[in-house]
Amino acid sequence: MQKTKNSTRRSFVKKLAAGALAAGFLPATSAQGRNVRKLDWAGLHRKYAANDKIRLACIGMGIMGFNNCRTAVKVPGSELVAVCDLYDGRMGHAKEEFGTHLFTTRNYEEILARQDVDAVIIATSDHWHDHISIAAMKAGKAVYCEKPMVQHMDEGRAVVDTQKKTGKVMQIGSQRVSSIVLAKAQELYKSGIIGQLIAVEAWNDRQSSNGAWQYSIPTDASEKTVDWERFQGDAPKHAYDPVRFFRWRNYQDYGTGVAGDLFVHLFSGLHFITESSGPERIFATGGLRYWKDGRDVPDYMSALFDYPESATHPAFNFQLRVNFTSGDGGSSKSRLVGTDGVIEVGGDDVILRKHKVQSQPTYGGWDSYGTFSEAQQKEYADWYRQKYPRLPEQMEEPGELVFKAPEDYDEHFDHHANFVRCIRENAMPVEDAAFGFRAAAPSLAANMSYFEKKVVNWDPVKMELR
Ligand SMILES: NC(=O)c1ccc[n+]([C@@H]2O[C@H](COP(=O)([O-])OP(=O)(O)OC[C@H]3O[C@@H](n4cnc5c(N)ncnc54)[C@H](O)[C@@H]3O)[C@@H](O)[C@H]2O)c1
C-alpha cells in the first residue's frame, strides 16, 4: 500500500497483485452454483494428456474470432481444431496463425457434426448468434457466444431454454464479468461502503473511424471469396455488398447498433457488481450525428433505465451513453453513486471515493440563514442547538481508494479459463445464458425505444416484455 497526500485531502492508493486479489477477494468456488468464477490454479498448472484436451472450434473468424482463439489456446488443456468463416482470407490466415492442421469450412453445420469438437466459440455477426448457439448445444457442444447473446428481443428465451434443456455449458462473451477489477468493485459494493445506491452513470465514448466501425475492407473481397448468400441468413436480402459484409454493425439487418454492441458490456458489468436482474423501464434517444456513411443506426445514443428494488439493491436510476464523436478521444466508465461515496469502474481500475452525507442538517454557508435578521439568526441558532443537541458528526475526511489491475492482467483469459473449467466440471459459468439475455435485453429495449419512439417496459426476472 502506498499513501499520497495533496493539499485538500488524503488519498489512499492501493495496488494489489492479481494473485493477492484472486486469493483474497474472489468469491468461493461453487461447483453447482452459477458463480463459478474463481480460477482453478491447480488446473491451470496441470499437464493435460492429448486425449484429455478440450477441443475448440471457432465459428466466425473475424476480429473477435481471432482474439478469442488467441486467448483460448493459452488456457492449459485446450486446443483449436477447426474454424469456420465466410471470407476465405480469414480461414487462410487462421491456418497461417494456428497451423495448417486446422479443419476449415464455410458451413458451420460441418463443424457441429464433427466428433472431435467439444466446444464452439461463436464470434459471427449478431444476427447468427441465436441460430448457431441453439444448433450447437443441440449437437452436444459447449458454447462460448459473443455478446450480445441475441440480436432481437424475441430470440432470447429460445437460447435460455435450449441451454436449460440440453444442460450444455454456455458462456456469453462480455469478458469483463470475469475480471479481478469487477470482482473488487463487487466486493466494495457489497460491503455497503457507498451507502444506499442512488444512481449509476456509464458511458463508452469513441472518436476514430475504427471506433465508429469503419473497418478495413480487403481488396480481394468478391462474391468468390465471400459467401454473401450464407452471410445474409434470415436477414432481409440485398445484392452483394462488401461494405455490409465487413461493416455489418452499421446495419440493423445484422447488428444491434451501439446499444447491443457497447451498452451490453456496461450492463454485464453493472449486473455482475450489483447481482441485478435488470431494469423495468427503458427510454432511449439519440441520432446519427457525424458518421453518415450509409449506416442506418445512430452514432450517439443516450438512455435511461429504471431499476426496481430487489434483494441485492434498492431502486435506482441508470444513465448510459455512447458517443462516437466524443471530442475528447473517447473513454469508458461506470460510476455507482451512493449516499456515502462513489465507485468508479474503468477498464483496468476501480476507484472508491468516499463522501458521507450528514445525518442532520447544517446551517450557515450557502444557506438562507445569513439573510435573517441578527435577532432571528440568534434565535435560530438557539432553536437549532435545542433541536439537534448533538454536534453535527465530524465529516469523515473524504478519501480515495484505487485498485489497479497489474499491467499484464488479462480478463479475457480468465473468462475463457472459466469456460473451460466449467466444461470440465459440468458447472455453470459466470456469464450463463440467462445472465447474457438479461444484459442483452435492456440494450435491445433501448433500440426499440429509439426506433419506435416509446418507453419500453420489461420484466427483468421473468425476462419478458410487459
Ligand atoms: N467481447 C468483446 O469485447 C467483443 C469485441 C468485439 C466484438 N465482439 C462481438 O463479436 C462478434 C464478432 O464481431 P467482429 O468484430 O469480430 O466481427 P467481424 O466482422 O470482424 O467478424 C465476423 C465474422 O463472422 C463471419 N460470419 C458471419 N456469419 C457467419 C456464419 N453464418 N458462419 C460462419 N461465419 C460467419 C464473417 O465471415 C466474419 O468474418 C460480434 O457479435 C461482436 O458483438 C465482442
Ligand as a Chemical Component Dictionary entry (heavy atoms), coordinates in Angstrom:
data_LIG
# 
_chem_comp.id                   LIG 
_chem_comp.type                 NON-POLYMER 
_chem_comp.pdbx_formal_charge   0 
_chem_comp.three_letter_code    LIG 
# 
loop_
_chem_comp_atom.comp_id 
_chem_comp_atom.atom_id 
_chem_comp_atom.alt_atom_id 
_chem_comp_atom.type_symbol 
_chem_comp_atom.charge 
_chem_comp_atom.model_Cartn_x 
_chem_comp_atom.model_Cartn_y 
_chem_comp_atom.model_Cartn_z 
_chem_comp_atom.pdbx_ordinal 
LIG N1  N1  N 0  -16.318 -9.328  -26.250 1  
LIG C1  C1  C 0  -15.858 -8.269  -26.873 2  
LIG O1  O1  O 0  -15.152 -7.441  -26.307 3  
LIG C2  C2  C 0  -16.172 -8.088  -28.325 4  
LIG C3  C3  C 0  -15.408 -7.206  -29.110 5  
LIG C4  C4  C 0  -15.703 -7.113  -30.456 6  
LIG C5  C5  C 0  -16.730 -7.855  -30.992 7  
LIG N2  N2  N 1  -17.487 -8.673  -30.215 8  
LIG C6  C6  C 0  -18.589 -9.455  -30.784 9  
LIG O2  O2  O 0  -18.012 -10.476 -31.600 10 
LIG C7  C7  C 0  -18.840 -10.719 -32.724 11 
LIG C8  C8  C 0  -17.995 -10.581 -33.982 12 
LIG O3  O3  O 0  -17.536 -9.258  -34.112 13 
LIG P1  P1  P 0  -16.251 -8.927  -35.009 14 
LIG O4  O4  O 0  -15.867 -7.553  -34.735 15 
LIG O5  O5  O -1 -15.246 -9.994  -34.838 16 
LIG O6  O6  O 0  -16.868 -9.008  -36.489 17 
LIG P2  P2  P 0  -16.116 -9.363  -37.828 18 
LIG O7  O7  O 0  -16.918 -8.842  -38.945 19 
LIG O8  O8  O 0  -14.682 -8.984  -37.748 20 
LIG O9  O9  O 0  -16.175 -10.965 -37.859 21 
LIG C9  C9  C 0  -17.363 -11.653 -38.000 22 
LIG C10 C10 C 0  -17.064 -12.878 -38.842 23 
LIG O10 O10 O 0  -18.209 -13.731 -38.786 24 
LIG C11 C11 C 0  -18.276 -14.413 -40.014 25 
LIG N3  N3  N 0  -19.628 -14.942 -40.167 26 
LIG C12 C12 C 0  -20.802 -14.273 -40.251 27 
LIG N4  N4  N 0  -21.823 -15.136 -40.362 28 
LIG C13 C13 C 0  -21.276 -16.386 -40.347 29 
LIG C14 C14 C 0  -21.811 -17.696 -40.413 30 
LIG N5  N5  N 0  -23.111 -17.910 -40.573 31 
LIG N6  N6  N 0  -20.961 -18.735 -40.380 32 
LIG C15 C15 C 0  -19.621 -18.535 -40.264 33 
LIG N7  N7  N 0  -19.055 -17.324 -40.165 34 
LIG C16 C16 C 0  -19.877 -16.264 -40.228 35 
LIG C17 C17 C 0  -17.895 -13.376 -41.053 36 
LIG O11 O11 O 0  -17.384 -14.003 -42.198 37 
LIG C18 C18 C 0  -16.853 -12.552 -40.331 38 
LIG O12 O12 O 0  -15.534 -12.921 -40.694 39 
LIG C19 C19 C 0  -19.977 -9.722  -32.632 40 
LIG O13 O13 O 0  -21.118 -10.342 -32.113 41 
LIG C20 C20 C 0  -19.482 -8.660  -31.703 42 
LIG O14 O14 O 0  -20.516 -8.037  -30.981 43 
LIG C21 C21 C 0  -17.196 -8.810  -28.901 44 
# 
loop_
_chem_comp_bond.comp_id 
_chem_comp_bond.atom_id_1 
_chem_comp_bond.atom_id_2 
_chem_comp_bond.value_order 
_chem_comp_bond.pdbx_ordinal 
LIG N1  C1  SING 1  
LIG C1  O1  DOUB 2  
LIG C1  C2  SING 3  
LIG C2  C3  SING 4  
LIG C2  C21 DOUB 5  
LIG C3  C4  DOUB 6  
LIG C4  C5  SING 7  
LIG C5  N2  DOUB 8  
LIG N2  C6  SING 9  
LIG N2  C21 SING 10 
LIG C6  O2  SING 11 
LIG C6  C20 SING 12 
LIG O2  C7  SING 13 
LIG C7  C8  SING 14 
LIG C7  C19 SING 15 
LIG C8  O3  SING 16 
LIG O3  P1  SING 17 
LIG P1  O4  DOUB 18 
LIG P1  O5  SING 19 
LIG P1  O6  SING 20 
LIG O6  P2  SING 21 
LIG P2  O7  DOUB 22 
LIG P2  O8  SING 23 
LIG P2  O9  SING 24 
LIG O9  C9  SING 25 
LIG C9  C10 SING 26 
LIG C10 O10 SING 27 
LIG C10 C18 SING 28 
LIG O10 C11 SING 29 
LIG C11 N3  SING 30 
LIG C11 C17 SING 31 
LIG N3  C12 SING 32 
LIG N3  C16 SING 33 
LIG C12 N4  DOUB 34 
LIG N4  C13 SING 35 
LIG C13 C14 SING 36 
LIG C13 C16 DOUB 37 
LIG C14 N5  SING 38 
LIG C14 N6  DOUB 39 
LIG N6  C15 SING 40 
LIG C15 N7  DOUB 41 
LIG N7  C16 SING 42 
LIG C17 O11 SING 43 
LIG C17 C18 SING 44 
LIG C18 O12 SING 45 
LIG C19 O13 SING 46 
LIG C19 C20 SING 47 
LIG C20 O14 SING 48 
# 
